[in-house]
Amino acid sequence: MSEDLDAWELTRNDGELFHDHKGRPKAYEMPPVPLIDTHGHLTAFWSMAPEHAVARAAYAGVCRLVVPVDPSDDAQDAEGFLASLEGWLDAAAHLIRDLDGRWAYPRFEAYGRDSRDLPSEVRIVAGAHPYGALSYLTDPSVKEAWKRLLASPRCVGIGEIGLDYACDVEHEAQKEAFAAQLALASELGLPVELHIRDAKGDEGAKAHADALQILRSVGIPEAGCDLHCYTGTREVLAPYLALGCSVAFGGALTFRKSDDIREAALSAPEGRLLSETDCPYMAPVPLRGVEGEPAMVGVTAAFLAHLRCDAGLAQTIEETYEALWQNGSALFYRS
């Protein structure tokens, strides 16, 4: 979206939730079941205010949101980040209250859920991304910040952690940081969110092979494991599923050339599917070119629900929506 087109103001003006990069309204299929975004960044927007993103997500029917934060990057000042988060959520709650009546915030009575309550349902997962592996290993302040984040009442997991062989961080450092954080997750009884990315053009999927070796050696936390933002093939996904991992699909699932990702999604059991945005990255079709936001999880959830129906894996779209809600809630909202 061009800089002079603000998603918040566009919706305030016409009531339409989504607009394309030219400011044209795009239809949105309101969900029959509450939505959960299991991985949506609030600290990486290039134009949207976090409180606007949360208020807009509630308008889309999002009732739960898990925000990843990194003590080696966006949450080096843990206390400062946590204070900012509470400020954003308080501001979002006020916006929702003020707009209620003008905007039709969904209520899901069968689930006892009201999307207006989203600010109180936001949680975080905290972990050193592979980009920050060296900082995690060598800078004591990173582990101190991490400890404070993990102690927050809003923290429900460790992530995103893993391996990224598309960056220039030394592989052995990445593996050491990954294994250490994975082991602590088991010790603390927390689920993990994994970031695994192969080097460009690596048909052997070395990062995934090394990640699987570490998962087998260290062990998957009993609380669960989420392979976040999966964009690979069904063949690469299969051993993760065999280990008991869940898998989350974001906007890339909807891209025209993403046949491999769609095949992978159709290969995953219903009980392992998760919904996410990885916003502000990879906004789904028909919103490509627009800054991603948690509200867009509903676009991808609808796409996946119809995809599974068309493939004969679900009788109704509600089945997939239901699975996404129940699976994400069971993994990150245990209490």
Phi, psi and omega per residue, in radians:
M1 nan 2.350 -3.130
S2 -1.146 2.764 -3.007
E3 -1.074 -0.456 -3.103
D4 -1.512 0.045 3.084
L5 -1.933 1.892 -3.088
D6 -1.776 2.127 -3.067
A7 -1.018 -0.689 -3.114
W8 -1.114 -0.838 -3.112
E9 -1.212 -0.638 3.102
L10 -1.041 -0.775 -3.136
T11 -1.221 -0.667 3.085
R12 -1.063 -0.572 -3.088
N13 -1.363 -0.703 -3.046
D14 -2.116 -0.073 3.108
G15 1.394 -0.128 3.118
E16 -1.410 2.290 -3.050
L17 -1.176 -0.828 -3.028
F18 -2.031 2.577 3.066
H19 -2.420 2.595 3.116
D20 -1.386 -3.056 -3.044
H21 -1.174 -0.176 3.069
K22 -1.803 0.109 3.107
G23 1.471 0.198 -3.133
R24 -1.501 2.361 -3.141
P25 -1.072 2.479 3.077
K26 -2.142 2.391 -3.103
A27 -1.105 2.576 3.114
Y28 -2.317 2.281 -3.137
E29 -1.555 1.789 -3.115
M30 -1.044 2.362 -3.028
P31 -1.292 2.563 3.079
P32 -1.455 -0.169 -3.054
V33 -2.357 2.624 3.086
P34 -0.980 2.566 3.135
L35 -1.769 2.617 3.028
I36 -2.305 2.240 3.002
D37 -1.768 1.886 -3.054
T38 -1.467 -0.015 3.133
H39 -2.820 1.571 3.126
G40 -2.345 2.001 -3.140
H41 -1.239 2.405 3.008
L42 -1.902 -0.101 -3.058
T43 -1.839 0.055 -3.023
A44 -2.031 0.115 3.133
F45 -1.085 2.492 3.068
W46 -1.677 -0.252 3.084
S47 -2.484 -0.571 -3.040
M48 -1.346 2.435 3.035
A49 -1.351 2.386 -3.117
P50 -0.961 -0.684 -3.134
E51 -1.157 -0.578 3.062
H52 -1.168 -0.707 -3.139
A53 -1.075 -0.724 -3.130
V54 -1.196 -0.758 3.135
A55 -1.122 -0.674 3.117
R56 -1.209 -0.659 3.106
A57 -1.058 -0.740 3.101
A58 -1.061 -0.696 3.119
Y59 -1.079 -0.522 3.136
A60 -1.430 -0.112 -3.119
G61 1.712 0.216 3.082
V62 -1.363 2.165 -3.117
C63 -1.938 -0.217 3.090
R64 -2.525 2.494 -3.085
L65 -2.514 2.246 3.094
V66 -1.921 2.162 -3.049
V67 -1.913 2.075 3.069
P68 -1.399 2.408 3.083
V69 -2.367 2.674 -2.958
D70 -2.217 2.031 3.140
P71 -1.181 -0.206 3.077
S72 -1.692 0.006 -3.065
D73 -2.447 -1.606 -2.989
D74 -1.424 -0.125 3.130
A75 -2.290 0.674 3.067
Q76 -1.055 -0.656 3.001
D77 -1.643 1.548 -3.029
A78 -1.068 -0.794 -3.119
E79 -1.108 -0.700 3.117
G80 -1.127 -0.742 3.112
F81 -1.095 -0.837 -3.090
L82 -1.080 -0.647 3.085
A83 -1.162 -0.725 3.101
S84 -1.084 -0.754 -3.141
L85 -1.022 -0.816 -3.137
E86 -1.106 -0.618 3.094
G87 -1.138 -0.758 3.113
W88 -1.077 -0.767 -3.070
L89 -1.229 -0.630 3.067
D90 -1.132 -0.741 3.106
A91 -1.109 -0.711 3.124
A92 -1.101 -0.719 3.126
A93 -1.065 -0.689 3.106
H94 -1.170 -0.713 3.111
L95 -1.082 -0.786 -3.140
I96 -1.069 -0.769 3.132
R97 -1.088 -0.741 -3.099
D98 -1.221 -0.551 -3.095
L99 -1.559 -0.280 -3.119
D100 -1.019 2.216 -3.034
G101 1.930 -0.734 3.019
R102 -1.462 -0.728 3.083
W103 -1.839 2.402 -3.095
A104 -1.528 1.517 3.118
Y105 -1.231 2.162 -3.046
P106 -1.179 2.525 3.017
R107 -2.145 2.341 -3.092
F108 -2.016 1.463 -2.980
E109 -1.098 -0.608 -3.128
A110 -1.135 -0.377 -3.122
Y111 -1.854 -0.022 -3.090
G112 1.137 0.564 -3.054
R113 -2.130 2.482 3.110
D114 -2.310 2.125 -3.049
S115 -1.118 -0.306 3.093
R116 -1.146 -0.299 -3.138
D117 -1.539 0.070 -3.063
L118 -0.899 -0.785 -3.098
P119 -0.939 -0.611 3.135
S120 -1.357 -0.223 -3.094
E121 -1.772 0.074 3.120
V122 -1.308 2.351 3.098
R123 -2.219 2.927 3.084
I124 -2.196 2.696 2.838
V125 -2.096 2.539 -3.040
A126 -2.268 2.348 3.107
G127 -3.078 2.768 3.120
A128 -1.466 2.007 3.067
H129 -1.025 2.695 3.069
P130 -0.902 -0.559 3.094
Y131 -1.029 -0.532 -3.090
G132 -1.758 0.321 -3.061
A133 -1.003 -0.792 -3.114
L134 -1.137 -0.704 3.103
S135 -1.098 -0.728 3.118
Y136 -1.054 -0.700 -3.067
L137 -1.371 -0.486 -2.970
T138 -2.023 -0.303 -3.052
D139 -1.904 1.869 -3.108
P140 -1.021 -0.486 -3.122
S141 -1.150 -0.471 3.117
V142 -1.167 -0.786 3.130
K143 -1.200 -0.565 3.072
E144 -1.148 -0.757 3.099
A145 -1.110 -0.717 3.132
W146 -1.060 -0.751 3.136
K147 -1.047 -0.710 3.136
R148 -1.178 -0.703 3.113
L149 -1.109 -0.748 -3.131
L150 -1.139 -0.430 -3.134
A151 -1.445 -0.171 -3.121
S152 -1.149 2.438 3.074
P153 -1.059 -0.347 3.130
R154 -1.488 -0.140 -3.065
C155 -1.455 2.223 -3.086
V156 -2.205 0.162 -3.124
G157 -3.130 3.115 3.126
I158 -2.032 2.240 3.129
G159 2.847 2.993 -0.056
E160 -1.509 2.276 -3.119
I161 -2.150 2.801 3.106
G162 2.612 -2.463 -3.069
L163 -2.347 2.377 3.087
D164 -2.358 1.725 -3.090
Y165 -1.530 0.118 3.017
A166 -1.537 -0.132 3.096
C167 -1.852 3.029 -3.021
D168 -1.705 0.227 3.055
V169 -1.261 2.307 -3.066
E170 -0.957 2.318 -3.008
H171 -1.063 -0.699 -3.110
E172 -1.132 -0.632 3.087
A173 -1.147 -0.737 3.106
Q174 -1.039 -0.788 -3.101
K175 -1.138 -0.687 3.131
E176 -1.137 -0.781 3.141
A177 -1.138 -0.712 3.121
F178 -1.070 -0.884 -3.091
A179 -1.073 -0.713 -3.115
A180 -1.134 -0.774 -3.126
Q181 -1.223 -0.626 3.099
L182 -1.105 -0.731 3.138
A183 -1.130 -0.692 3.138
L184 -1.162 -0.603 3.106
A185 -1.029 -0.759 3.102
S186 -1.120 -0.711 -3.135
E187 -1.097 -0.667 -3.095
L188 -1.555 -0.117 -3.123
G189 1.253 0.631 -3.096
L190 -1.992 2.562 3.014
P191 -1.305 2.859 3.134
V192 -2.149 2.623 2.964
E193 -1.952 2.181 -3.061
L194 -1.754 2.413 2.966
H195 -2.000 1.915 3.127
I196 -2.203 2.099 3.141
R197 -2.417 2.266 3.115
D198 -1.413 2.779 3.019
A199 -1.116 2.605 -3.126
K200 -1.024 2.275 3.105
G201 1.411 0.070 -3.126
D202 -1.449 1.631 -3.129
E203 -1.239 -0.280 3.111
G204 -1.448 -0.120 3.085
A205 0.908 0.960 -3.060
K206 -1.086 -0.717 -3.141
A207 -1.077 -0.740 3.117
H208 -1.152 -0.700 3.128
A209 -1.092 -0.766 3.133
D210 -1.183 -0.668 3.126
A211 -1.104 -0.752 3.133
L212 -1.106 -0.665 3.106
Q213 -1.084 -0.730 3.127
I214 -1.187 -0.726 3.115
L215 -1.057 -0.701 3.133
R216 -1.229 -0.632 -3.086
S217 -1.329 -0.861 -3.093
V218 -1.403 -0.634 -3.121
G219 1.775 2.507 3.098
I220 -1.432 2.333 3.130
P221 -0.971 2.432 3.116
E222 -1.030 -0.472 -3.129
A223 -1.283 -0.274 3.047
G224 2.155 2.911 -3.071
C225 -2.540 2.238 -3.110
D226 -1.995 2.009 3.028
L227 -1.429 1.710 -2.957
H228 -1.357 2.512 3.023
C229 0.855 1.006 -3.064
Y230 -1.270 2.300 -3.128
T231 -2.331 0.350 -3.107
G232 -1.794 -2.822 -3.091
T233 -1.581 2.925 3.095
R234 -1.176 -0.519 3.139
E235 -1.173 -0.729 3.113
V236 -1.231 -0.575 -3.138
L237 -1.245 -0.572 -2.976
A238 -0.900 -0.816 -3.115
P239 -1.176 -0.490 3.048
Y240 -1.140 -0.770 3.119
L241 -1.097 -0.668 3.133
A242 -1.115 -0.523 3.116
L243 -1.404 -0.170 3.130
G244 1.745 0.197 3.139
C245 -1.303 2.641 2.937
S246 -1.607 2.888 -3.101
V247 -2.439 2.361 -3.117
A248 -1.959 2.416 3.117
F249 -2.064 2.363 3.132
G250 -1.956 -2.689 -3.029
G251 -1.033 -0.499 -3.123
A252 -1.035 -0.407 3.100
L253 -1.000 -0.508 -3.030
T254 -1.605 -0.124 -3.044
F255 -1.211 2.601 -3.044
R256 -1.024 -0.657 -3.077
K257 -1.702 0.398 -3.068
S258 -1.756 0.684 3.140
D259 -1.029 -0.678 -3.141
D260 -1.092 -0.704 -3.137
I261 -1.174 -0.711 3.123
R262 -1.123 -0.701 3.089
E263 -1.096 -0.689 3.106
A264 -1.114 -0.750 3.140
A265 -1.089 -0.667 3.141
L266 -1.273 -0.313 3.134
S267 -1.502 -0.233 -3.079
A268 -1.466 2.353 3.082
P269 -1.062 2.596 -3.111
E270 -0.959 -0.625 -3.089
G271 -1.304 -0.063 -3.135
R272 -1.947 -0.029 -3.057
L273 -1.416 2.392 3.081
L274 -2.260 2.702 3.102
S275 -1.932 2.473 3.102
E276 -2.759 2.966 3.043
T277 -2.007 -0.568 -2.928
D278 0.953 0.532 -3.135
C279 -1.058 2.610 0.213
P280 -1.581 0.316 -3.057
Y281 -1.605 2.716 2.946
M282 0.891 0.999 3.044
A283 -1.034 2.454 -3.067
P284 -1.310 2.782 2.950
V285 -1.107 2.320 0.246
P286 -1.754 0.525 -3.047
L287 -1.963 0.256 3.125
R288 -1.013 2.431 -3.085
G289 1.690 -0.180 3.098
V290 -1.802 2.612 3.094
E291 -1.091 2.261 3.122
G292 -1.217 2.699 -3.137
E293 -2.711 2.794 -3.097
P294 -0.991 -0.529 3.132
A295 -0.989 -0.483 -3.053
M296 -1.286 -0.115 3.079
V297 -1.043 -0.495 3.114
G298 -1.185 -0.533 3.111
V299 -1.186 -0.808 -3.132
T300 -1.239 -0.651 3.093
A301 -1.064 -0.733 3.116
A302 -1.121 -0.728 3.133
F303 -1.060 -0.815 -3.130
L304 -1.137 -0.689 -3.140
A305 -1.079 -0.769 3.118
H306 -1.228 -0.656 3.112
L307 -1.032 -0.794 -3.107
R308 -1.220 -0.614 3.057
C309 -1.128 -0.811 -3.128
D310 -1.070 -0.537 -3.140
A311 -1.507 -0.015 3.134
G312 1.366 0.284 -3.130
L313 -1.597 -0.180 3.087
A314 -2.536 2.533 3.135
Q315 -1.393 -0.563 -3.128
T316 -2.392 2.780 3.081
I317 -1.168 -0.490 -3.132
E318 -1.050 -0.540 -3.128
E319 -1.047 -0.766 -3.117
T320 -1.255 -0.764 3.062
Y321 -0.958 -0.776 -3.128
E322 -1.069 -0.769 -3.139
A323 -1.101 -0.763 -3.132
L324 -1.067 -0.742 3.127
W325 -1.162 -0.860 -3.081
Q326 -1.175 -0.729 -3.114
N327 -1.130 -0.816 -3.135
G328 -1.152 -0.683 3.131
S329 -1.155 -0.710 -3.129
A330 -1.146 -0.560 -3.090
L331 -1.389 -0.689 -2.981
F332 -2.067 -0.102 -3.128
Y333 -2.235 1.124 -3.052
R334 -1.412 -0.402 -3.106
S335 -2.019 nan nan
